[in-house]
Amino acid sequence: MKRLTQQEMTESEQRELKTLLDKARKAQGRELTNSENNRIKDDYIDKLMEEKEKVAARARAEKRRNKAVPSTSATYDWTARTHPRGRR
């Protein structure tokens, strides 16, 4: 999975990131340096990506579980395996 950017975040995720930056700035009592800003952003993006990867993994597992199992009681249907216009 590629790295998430701020433009790809939802509006609520962007607001949460701004809140984190504001809290860190108030805790320091001064403006944050670029390094501090980037560290906070990277930590937040890593957390978001990890959560999204877990959701995607669960969805993939669910899809595998729900995959159609071929019925053993059904007979083989030749018409389902042949092209309607014949071989070319």
Secondary structure, 3 states (H helix, E strand, C coil): CCCCCHHHCCHHHHHHHHHHHHHHHHHHCCCCCHHHHHHHHHHHHHHHHHHHHHHHHHHHHHHHHCCCCCCCCCCCCHHHHCCCCCCC
